[in-house]
């Protein structure tokens, strides 16, 4: 899990090394211990366009699948998104 692709300077797998699998139950416990109510609201703006709409739908699906997050999405015109 890295924003920097393999083969580029700065790529690292430190997140994957620390968290090789997801654990939604543990995540919910940690959020509750911290006093955070679930689902956690997330506002997500993305650039308008069919490709970005599809990507955003998938990100939303993944974030909401375990009930930890409630994602609100908003398409934004490119000139405003920049």
matplotlib code that plots the C-alpha trace (Angstrom):
import matplotlib.pyplot as plt

x = [0.0, 1.9, 1.0, 4.4, 4.6, 7.1, 10.4, 10.2, 12.4, 10.3, 8.2, 7.8, 5.6, 5.7, 1.9, 1.4, 4.1, 2.3, -1.2, -1.1, -4.9, -7.9, -9.5, -12.8, -13.7, -10.5, -10.8, -14.3, -13.0, -10.2, -12.6, -15.0, -12.1, -11.2, -14.8, -15.5, -19.0, -19.4, -20.0, -17.5, -18.7, -16.3, -16.7, -15.0, -14.7, -13.5, -13.0, -16.0, -15.8, -17.0, -13.7, -13.5, -17.1, -16.4, -13.2, -15.0, -17.9, -15.4, -13.6, -16.9, -18.0, -14.8, -14.9, -18.6, -18.6, -17.8, -20.0, -17.1, -17.6, -20.4, -19.1, -20.6, -19.3, -19.3, -18.2, -16.3, -15.5, -11.8, -11.1, -12.4, -10.9, -7.4]
y = [0.0, 3.0, 6.0, 5.7, 2.9, 0.1, 1.0, 4.7, 6.3, 6.6, 3.5, 1.6, -1.2, 0.0, 0.3, -3.2, -4.6, -3.2, -4.0, -7.0, -7.6, -5.5, -6.0, -4.0, -5.3, -4.1, -0.8, -0.3, -1.1, 1.4, 4.1, 3.4, 3.6, 7.0, 8.1, 8.2, 7.2, 5.1, 5.4, 8.2, 10.8, 11.4, 14.2, 13.3, 15.7, 14.4, 15.7, 15.4, 12.8, 9.2, 7.6, 9.6, 8.8, 5.1, 5.3, 7.3, 4.8, 2.0, 3.9, 4.7, 1.0, -0.1, 2.5, 1.8, -2.0, -2.6, 0.2, 2.2, 5.1, 7.0, 8.7, 11.8, 12.4, 15.5, 15.9, 19.2, 20.9, 20.6, 24.3, 24.4, 21.0, 22.1]
z = [0.0, -1.3, -3.3, -4.9, -7.4, -7.1, -8.7, -7.9, -5.2, -2.1, -2.6, 0.6, 2.0, 5.6, 5.8, 4.3, 6.6, 9.7, 8.5, 6.1, 6.4, 7.3, 10.7, 10.7, 14.2, 15.7, 13.8, 15.3, 18.8, 18.4, 17.2, 20.1, 22.6, 21.1, 21.5, 17.8, 16.7, 13.6, 10.9, 10.6, 8.1, 5.2, 2.6, -0.6, -3.6, -6.9, -10.4, -12.7, -15.4, -16.0, -15.1, -11.8, -11.0, -11.3, -9.2, -6.6, -6.5, -5.8, -3.1, -1.5, -1.7, 0.0, 2.7, 3.5, 3.3, 7.0, 8.3, 9.7, 7.3, 5.6, 2.5, 0.9, -2.6, -4.7, -8.3, -8.8, -12.1, -13.0, -12.8, -9.3, -8.3, -9.1]

ax = plt.figure().add_subplot(projection="3d")
ax.plot(x, y, z, "-o")
ax.set_aspect("equal")
plt.show()
